Amino acid sequence: MNMVAYEFYWRNEIGEAHLVGILPERRRDPNRITDESVINWVKKVIGDSSVVNDIYFLKVNVEEDIGSSF
């Protein structure tokens, strides 16, 4: 079973990318999922500051392997 998640990165003033966080997608209605709605989540966490302008995200598929251990 696959799960969609978003990895959020912040690019600092010299262009280095830093992982801010990961958000699993839980919405069932794909019409509600937009780039703007994903960015709004990170704005709620970080706040509406100038740092938000330097944040981008990647959509990733996470494979769930039920029954195996690490």
C-alpha distances in whole Angstrom, upper triangle without the diagonal:
4,7,10,13,17,19,23,26,29,32,35,39,39,35,33,30,28,25,26,22,19,17,14,14,14,16,15,18,18,22,22,20,23,24,26,24,22,26,27,25,26,29,29,28,31,33,35,37,37,35,32,34,33,29,26,22,20,16,14,10,9,6,5,7,8,12,13,16,17
4,7,10,13,16,19,22,26,28,32,35,35,32,30,26,25,22,22,19,16,14,11,11,12,14,14,16,15,19,19,17,19,20,23,21,19,22,24,22,23,26,26,25,28,30,32,33,34,31,29,30,29,25,22,19,16,13,10,6,6,5,6,9,11,15,15,17,18
4,7,10,13,16,19,23,26,29,33,33,30,28,24,23,19,19,16,12,11,7,7,9,11,12,14,13,17,17,14,17,17,20,18,16,19,20,18,19,23,23,22,24,27,28,30,31,28,25,27,26,22,20,16,14,11,8,6,5,6,7,11,13,16,17,18,19
4,7,10,13,17,20,23,26,29,30,27,25,21,20,17,17,14,11,9,6,6,8,10,11,13,12,15,14,11,13,14,16,15,12,15,17,15,16,20,20,20,22,24,25,27,27,25,22,23,23,19,16,13,10,7,6,5,6,9,11,14,16,20,20,21,21
4,7,10,13,17,20,23,26,27,24,22,18,17,14,13,10,7,5,4,5,9,11,13,15,14,16,15,12,13,13,15,13,10,13,15,13,13,17,17,16,18,21,22,24,24,22,19,21,20,16,14,10,8,6,5,6,7,10,12,16,18,21,21,21,20
4,6,10,13,16,19,23,23,20,19,15,14,11,11,8,6,5,6,7,11,13,15,17,15,17,15,12,12,11,13,12,8,10,13,11,10,14,15,14,15,18,19,20,21,18,15,17,16,12,10,6,6,5,6,9,10,14,15,19,21,24,24,24,23
4,7,10,13,16,20,20,17,15,12,10,7,8,6,5,7,9,11,14,16,19,20,18,20,19,15,15,13,15,14,10,11,14,12,10,14,15,14,14,17,19,19,19,16,14,16,14,10,8,5,5,7,7,10,11,15,17,20,22,25,24,24,22
4,7,10,13,17,18,15,13,10,8,6,5,5,6,8,11,13,16,18,21,22,20,21,19,16,15,12,13,13,10,9,12,10,8,11,13,11,11,14,15,15,15,12,10,12,10,7,6,4,7,9,11,14,15,19,20,24,26,29,27,27,25
4,7,10,13,14,11,10,6,5,4,5,7,9,12,15,17,20,22,25,25,23,24,22,19,18,14,16,16,13,11,14,13,10,13,15,13,12,15,16,15,14,11,10,11,8,5,5,6,8,12,13,17,17,21,23,26,28,31,29,28,26
4,6,10,11,9,8,5,5,6,6,10,12,15,18,20,23,24,27,28,26,27,24,21,19,16,16,18,15,12,15,14,11,12,15,13,11,13,14,12,11,8,8,9,6,4,7,9,12,15,17,20,21,25,27,30,32,34,33,32,29
4,7,8,5,5,4,6,9,10,13,16,18,21,23,26,27,30,31,28,29,27,24,22,18,18,20,17,15,18,18,14,15,18,17,14,16,16,14,12,9,10,9,5,6,8,11,13,17,19,22,23,27,29,32,35,37,35,34,31
4,6,5,6,7,8,11,12,15,18,21,24,26,29,30,34,34,32,32,30,27,25,21,21,23,20,18,20,20,16,17,20,18,15,17,17,14,11,9,11,11,7,9,12,14,17,21,22,26,27,30,32,35,37,40,38,36,33
4,6,8,10,11,15,15,19,22,24,28,29,32,34,37,37,34,35,33,30,27,23,23,25,23,20,22,23,19,19,22,21,17,19,18,15,12,10,13,12,9,12,14,17,20,24,25,29,30,34,36,38,41,43,41,40,37
4,6,9,12,15,17,20,23,26,29,30,34,35,38,38,36,36,34,31,29,25,26,28,25,22,25,25,22,22,25,23,20,22,21,18,15,14,16,15,11,14,15,18,20,24,25,29,30,33,36,38,41,43,41,39,36
4,6,10,13,15,18,20,23,26,27,31,32,35,35,32,33,31,28,26,22,23,25,22,20,23,23,20,20,24,22,19,21,21,18,15,13,15,13,10,11,12,15,17,20,22,26,27,30,33,35,38,40,38,37,34
4,7,10,12,16,18,21,24,26,29,31,34,34,32,33,31,28,26,22,23,25,22,20,23,22,19,20,23,21,18,21,21,19,16,14,15,15,11,11,12,14,16,19,20,24,25,28,30,32,35,37,35,34,31
4,7,9,12,14,17,20,22,26,27,30,31,28,30,28,24,23,19,21,22,18,17,20,19,16,18,20,18,16,19,19,18,16,12,13,13,9,9,9,11,12,16,17,20,21,24,27,29,32,34,32,31,28
4,6,9,12,15,18,21,24,26,29,30,28,30,27,24,23,20,21,21,18,16,19,18,14,16,18,16,14,17,18,17,16,12,13,14,11,9,10,11,13,16,16,20,20,23,25,27,30,32,30,28,26
4,6,8,12,15,17,21,23,26,27,25,27,25,22,21,18,19,19,16,15,17,15,12,15,17,14,13,17,18,17,17,13,13,15,12,10,10,9,11,13,14,17,17,20,22,24,26,29,27,25,23
4,7,10,14,16,19,21,25,26,24,26,23,20,20,17,17,17,14,12,14,12,9,12,13,10,9,13,15,15,15,11,11,13,11,9,10,10,12,14,15,18,18,21,22,25,27,29,28,26,24
4,7,10,13,16,18,21,23,22,24,21,18,18,16,17,16,12,12,14,11,9,12,13,10,11,14,16,17,18,14,13,16,14,11,11,10,11,12,13,15,15,18,19,22,24,26,25,24,22
4,7,10,13,15,18,20,19,21,19,16,16,15,16,15,11,12,14,11,10,13,14,12,13,16,18,19,20,17,15,18,16,13,12,9,10,10,10,12,11,15,16,19,21,23,22,22,20
4,6,9,11,15,16,16,18,15,13,14,13,14,12,9,11,12,9,9,13,12,11,13,16,18,20,21,18,16,18,18,14,13,10,10,10,10,12,11,15,15,19,20,23,23,23,22
4,6,9,12,14,14,17,15,12,14,14,16,13,10,13,14,11,12,16,15,14,17,19,21,23,24,22,19,21,21,17,16,12,12,10,9,10,9,12,12,16,17,21,21,21,20
4,6,9,11,10,13,11,9,11,12,14,11,9,13,13,11,13,16,16,16,18,20,22,24,25,23,20,22,22,18,16,13,12,10,10,10,11,13,14,18,19,22,23,23,23
4,6,9,10,13,11,10,13,15,16,13,11,15,15,12,15,18,17,17,20,22,23,26,28,26,22,25,25,21,19,16,16,13,14,13,13,15,15,18,19,22,23,24,24
4,6,7,9,8,8,11,14,14,11,11,15,14,13,16,18,17,18,21,22,23,26,28,26,23,25,25,22,20,17,17,14,15,15,16,18,18,21,22,25,26,27,28
4,6,9,8,9,13,16,17,14,14,18,18,16,20,22,21,22,25,26,27,30,31,30,26,28,29,25,23,20,19,16,17,16,16,18,18,21,21,25,27,28,29
4,5,6,7,11,14,15,13,14,17,17,17,20,22,21,23,25,26,26,29,31,30,26,27,28,25,23,20,20,17,18,17,19,21,21,24,25,28,30,32,32
4,5,5,8,12,13,11,12,16,16,16,19,21,21,22,25,25,25,28,29,28,24,25,26,23,20,18,17,14,16,15,17,19,20,24,25,29,30,31,32
4,6,8,11,12,11,13,16,16,16,19,21,21,23,25,25,25,28,29,28,24,25,26,23,21,19,19,16,18,19,21,23,24,28,29,32,34,35,35
4,6,10,10,8,10,13,12,13,16,17,17,19,22,22,21,24,26,25,21,22,24,21,19,17,18,15,18,18,20,23,24,27,28,32,33,34,34
4,7,8,6,7,11,11,11,14,16,16,18,20,21,20,23,24,23,19,20,21,18,16,14,14,12,14,15,17,20,21,25,26,30,31,32,32
4,5,5,6,9,10,11,13,14,16,18,19,19,18,21,21,21,17,17,18,16,14,12,13,11,15,16,19,22,24,28,29,33,33,34,34
4,6,5,6,9,10,11,13,15,16,17,17,16,18,18,17,14,14,15,12,10,9,10,10,14,16,19,22,24,28,30,33,33,34,33
4,5,5,6,9,10,10,12,15,15,15,14,16,16,16,12,13,15,12,11,11,13,13,17,19,22,25,27,31,32,36,36,36,35
4,5,5,7,9,10,11,13,15,15,14,17,18,17,14,15,17,14,13,12,14,13,16,18,20,23,25,28,30,33,34,34,33
4,5,5,7,9,10,12,13,14,14,16,17,16,12,14,15,11,10,8,10,10,13,15,17,21,22,26,27,31,31,31,30
4,5,5,6,9,10,11,11,11,13,13,12,9,10,11,8,8,8,11,12,15,18,20,23,25,28,30,34,33,33,32
4,5,5,6,9,10,10,9,12,14,13,10,12,14,11,12,12,15,15,18,20,22,25,26,30,31,35,35,34,33
4,5,5,7,9,10,11,13,15,14,11,14,15,12,12,11,14,14,16,19,19,23,24,27,28,32,31,31,30
4,5,5,6,8,9,11,13,11,8,11,12,9,10,10,13,14,16,19,20,23,24,28,29,32,32,31,30
4,5,5,5,5,8,10,9,7,10,12,10,11,12,16,17,20,23,23,27,28,31,33,36,35,35,33
4,6,5,7,10,13,13,10,13,15,13,15,15,18,19,21,23,24,27,28,31,32,35,35,34,33
4,6,9,11,14,12,10,14,14,12,14,14,17,18,20,22,22,26,26,29,30,33,33,31,30
4,7,8,10,8,7,11,12,10,13,14,17,19,21,24,24,28,28,32,33,36,35,33,32
4,6,9,9,8,11,13,12,15,16,20,21,24,27,27,31,31,35,36,39,38,37,35
4,7,8,7,9,12,12,14,16,20,22,25,28,28,32,33,37,38,41,40,39,38
4,5,6,8,10,11,14,17,21,23,26,29,30,33,35,38,40,42,42,40,38
4,5,6,7,10,13,16,20,23,26,29,30,34,36,39,41,44,42,41,39
4,5,5,7,11,14,17,20,23,26,27,31,32,36,38,40,39,38,35
4,5,5,8,11,15,18,20,24,25,29,30,34,36,38,37,37,35
4,6,8,12,15,18,21,25,26,30,32,35,38,41,40,39,37
4,7,10,14,17,20,23,25,29,31,34,36,39,38,37,34
4,7,10,14,16,20,21,25,27,30,32,35,34,33,31
4,7,10,13,17,19,22,25,28,30,33,32,32,30
4,7,9,13,15,19,21,24,27,30,29,29,27
4,6,10,12,16,19,22,24,28,26,27,25
4,7,10,13,16,19,22,25,25,25,24
4,6,10,13,16,19,22,21,22,21
4,6,10,13,15,19,18,19,19
4,6,10,12,16,15,16,15
4,6,9,13,12,14,14
4,6,9,10,11,12
4,6,6,9,11
4,6,9,11
4,7,10
4,7
4
